[in-house]
């Protein structure tokens, strides 16, 4: 069970990191448009592609939230502590003390 929860939270962390990096990439494109004379047309096409990718990542994060609910339901049926899979409760030991998305860095 510990391996499952570690993998679950590890995967979610990767998705959050990916979403964060997409935001950083979008900011870099806007900065390039403003300060590096990147064509607004080319810049718009890049921002559109990044936005589409961000929507996909956001959807994946939403699917993982649903996965939490499914695991909680399964855990209740099997007599396992359902809070082990909750969105905000009882992260695995390997994730304790970690900062969300590495924003503190």
CORVENBEL-V704780 format. One record per helix or strand of 3 or more residues. SS is the DSSP state (hx for helix, st for strand). FROM is the first residue (numbers start at 0). LEN is the number of residues. If there is no record, write none. Layout:
# CORVENBEL-V704780
ss | from | len
SS | FROM | LEN
SS | FROM | LEN
This chain:
# CORVENBEL-V704780
ss | from | len
hx | 1 | 34
hx | 39 | 39
hx | 81 | 4
hx | 92 | 3
hx | 99 | 3
